[in-house]
């Protein structure tokens, strides 16, 4: 059987083992060490973020952001409905209430229009917004950030999928009070598991570090006045991250090239629409996402499985999830339509144009 083509397989730079060996030589394999510091510095240098904190996952980073901002039991937190559940689980960790906002057709990301309309009429003022940059594509972040400022709402950017994406030349994750990146196994860069919290506020970064290291007070013995978490990234994983950051622009370029190949080879299929890119932005095209107007996407999923190619439906909106059946949602049907019609196709950076052509030929053979 042909080697499986995954949605987004890990792709090493070549220096990972060398740096891991240096970690073992130093014997600093715990959640501190040279490579943790280097990884944080590389993220700051690349994104322009003022402060960075390497942690165990993107979800941990979101949780720390909410905790530092004082979000707690009974507070309302706005969130993109069209996203992975990791974007919103941290709201539940803090005992807060998610309030979901639908997407717009222009970006498939959170709708500034629906956000503004809700904030104009809501009786209970939300404390924060967790905004997801979906599939590596920037939301209309400048508009959304302005709305948050006008309504005095904290903005947390879930840029877990969008490292390398920009809006007007500025990196996603650096517009808000906090930004979050993920290095899970299928992200554009991976440390197998891990995340990064960025913020322009040094005091907030320091508080997040305090919570991420079990909230230990500065004494020789273990003294605690608050509870914390074991959320720091290990030096071993950070070494992988340092090596991965050396090729970030190569990975973004290849993801965008893969998208261009799909668009070229499927150009004659009128029912297919690709996820748009806002004119002022550069997405990283983490996954090539598209919709079918007439064809049942499961027909395509099944056909691709016959040639050992992974694909996956678009995210099921959070307001449709049984877990959130009682949550407030401001929706207009956009994300529901995208979920009903959409598919992510294999986008690993090791793929060739011949791989993409084979996938496209299979899609063409199975559209209505």
Rosetta blueprint (number, residue, H / E / L):
1 X L
2 X L
3 X L
4 X L
5 X E
6 X L
7 X L
8 X L
9 X L
10 X L
11 X L
12 X L
13 X L
14 X L
15 X L
16 X H
17 X H
18 X H
19 X H
20 X H
21 X H
22 X H
23 X H
24 X H
25 X H
26 X H
27 X L
28 X L
29 X L
30 X L
31 X L
32 X L
33 X L
34 X H
35 X H
36 X H
37 X H
38 X H
39 X H
40 X H
41 X H
42 X H
43 X H
44 X H
45 X H
46 X H
47 X H
48 X L
49 X L
50 X L
51 X E
52 X E
53 X E
54 X E
55 X E
56 X L
57 X L
58 X H
59 X H
60 X H
61 X H
62 X H
63 X H
64 X H
65 X H
66 X H
67 X H
68 X H
69 X L
70 X L
71 X L
72 X L
73 X L
74 X L
75 X L
76 X E
77 X E
78 X E
79 X E
80 X E
81 X L
82 X L
83 X L
84 X L
85 X H
86 X H
87 X H
88 X L
89 X H
90 X H
91 X H
92 X H
93 X H
94 X L
95 X L
96 X L
97 X E
98 X E
99 X E
100 X E
101 X E
102 X L
103 X E
104 X L
105 X L
106 X L
107 X L
108 X L
109 X L
110 X E
111 X L
112 X H
113 X H
114 X H
115 X H
116 X H
117 X H
118 X H
119 X H
120 X H
121 X H
122 X L
123 X L
124 X L
125 X L
126 X L
127 X L
128 X E
129 X E
130 X E
131 X E
132 X E
133 X L
134 X H
135 X H
136 X H
137 X L
138 X L
139 X L
140 X L
141 X H
142 X H
143 X H
144 X H
145 X H
146 X H
147 X H
148 X H
149 X H
150 X H
151 X L
152 X L
153 X L
154 X E
155 X E
156 X E
157 X E
158 X E
159 X L
160 X L
161 X L
162 X L
163 X L
164 X L
165 X L
166 X E
167 X E
168 X L
169 X L
170 X E
171 X E
172 X L
173 X L
174 X L
175 X L
176 X L
177 X L
178 X E
179 X E
180 X E
181 X E
182 X E
183 X L
184 X E
185 X L
186 X L
187 X L
188 X L
189 X L
190 X L
191 X L
192 X E
193 X L
194 X L
195 X E
196 X E
197 X E
198 X E
199 X E
200 X L
201 X L
202 X H
203 X H
204 X H
205 X H
206 X H
207 X H
208 X H
209 X H
210 X H
211 X H
212 X H
213 X E
214 X L
215 X L
216 X L
217 X L
218 X L
219 X L
220 X L
221 X L
222 X L
223 X L
224 X L
225 X L
226 X L
227 X L
228 X L
229 X L
230 X E
231 X L
232 X E
233 X L
234 X L
235 X H
236 X H
237 X H
238 X H
239 X H
240 X H
241 X H
242 X H
243 X H
244 X H
245 X H
246 X L
247 X L
248 X H
249 X H
250 X H
251 X H
252 X H
253 X H
254 X H
255 X H
256 X H
257 X H
258 X H
259 X H
260 X H
261 X H
262 X H
263 X H
264 X H
265 X H
266 X L
267 X L
268 X L
269 X L
270 X L
271 X L
272 X E
273 X E
274 X E
275 X L
276 X L
277 X L
278 X L
279 X L
280 X L
281 X E
282 X E
283 X L
284 X L
285 X L
286 X L
287 X L
288 X E
289 X E
290 X E
291 X E
292 X E
293 X L
294 X L
295 X L
296 X L
297 X H
298 X H
299 X H
300 X H
301 X H
302 X H
303 X H
304 X H
305 X H
306 X L
307 X L
308 X L
309 X E
310 X L
311 X E
312 X E
313 X E
314 X L
315 X L
316 X L
317 X L
318 X H
319 X H
320 X H
321 X L
322 X H
323 X H
324 X H
325 X L
326 X L
327 X L
328 X E
329 X E
330 X E
331 X L
332 X L
333 X L
334 X H
335 X H
336 X H
337 X H
338 X H
339 X H
340 X H
341 X H
342 X E
343 X E
344 X E
345 X E
346 X L
347 X L
348 X L
349 X L
350 X L
351 X L
352 X L
353 X H
354 X H
355 X H
356 X H
357 X H
358 X H
359 X H
360 X H
361 X H
362 X H
363 X H
364 X H
365 X H
366 X H
367 X L
368 X L
